[in-house]
Amino acid sequence: MRIGEVTSEGFTFNNLDKESFVDFKECNENWIMYNKRKNNWTDDEILDFRTKSKCVGQRDICAKPLI
């Protein structure tokens, strides 16, 4: 895998001769919806979190590897 261009909107990468784009806004929306399901939030709680969150993902550094 090779990382290509990185911008404030996202980044491109090449994997097996295929170019793909990771959109940070889409990642953030997925993060918000994950937290909605996990925390059983109301619509008002989601709106509040959406105005504060710029997160595009989170890594659990204490998790045990899958392998």
C-alpha positions as CSV (number, residue, x, y, z in Angstrom):
1,M,0.0,0.0,0.0
2,R,1.2,3.5,-0.8
3,I,-0.2,6.7,0.6
4,G,-0.7,9.4,-2.1
5,E,-2.0,12.9,-1.6
6,V,-3.1,14.0,1.9
7,T,-5.4,17.0,2.3
8,S,-7.7,18.4,4.9
9,E,-10.6,16.6,3.2
10,G,-8.9,13.1,3.3
11,F,-6.2,11.1,1.6
12,T,-5.6,8.8,-1.4
13,F,-3.8,5.5,-1.3
14,N,-2.9,2.9,-3.9
15,N,-3.3,-0.8,-3.1
16,L,-2.8,-3.4,-5.8
17,D,-2.9,-0.8,-8.6
18,K,-6.2,0.5,-7.4
19,E,-6.5,4.1,-6.1
20,S,-8.9,4.8,-3.2
21,F,-9.9,7.9,-1.3
22,V,-10.6,8.1,2.5
23,D,-13.0,11.0,3.2
24,F,-12.5,12.4,6.7
25,K,-16.1,13.8,6.8
26,E,-17.5,10.3,6.1
27,C,-15.2,8.8,8.8
28,N,-16.4,11.4,11.3
29,E,-20.0,10.6,10.5
30,N,-19.3,6.9,10.9
31,W,-17.7,7.7,14.3
32,I,-20.7,9.7,15.4
33,M,-23.1,6.9,14.4
34,Y,-21.0,4.3,16.2
35,N,-21.2,6.4,19.4
36,K,-25.0,6.8,18.9
37,R,-25.4,3.0,18.8
38,K,-22.9,2.3,21.5
39,N,-24.4,4.9,23.9
40,N,-28.0,4.7,22.8
41,W,-28.1,8.5,22.3
42,T,-31.1,10.7,21.5
43,D,-31.1,13.0,18.5
44,D,-30.3,15.9,20.7
45,E,-27.2,14.1,22.1
46,I,-26.1,13.3,18.6
47,L,-26.4,16.9,17.5
48,D,-24.4,18.1,20.5
49,F,-21.7,15.5,19.9
50,R,-21.5,16.3,16.2
51,T,-20.8,20.0,16.9
52,K,-17.9,19.0,19.2
53,S,-16.4,15.9,17.6
54,K,-13.7,16.1,14.9
55,C,-12.6,12.5,15.5
56,V,-12.3,10.2,12.5
57,G,-11.6,7.1,14.5
58,Q,-10.1,5.7,17.6
59,R,-7.6,3.0,18.3
60,D,-7.7,0.9,21.5
61,I,-3.9,0.6,22.2
62,C,-4.7,-1.8,25.1
63,A,-6.7,-4.3,22.9
64,K,-5.3,-7.8,22.4
65,P,-4.2,-8.4,18.8
66,L,-6.5,-10.6,16.7
67,I,-3.6,-12.8,15.6
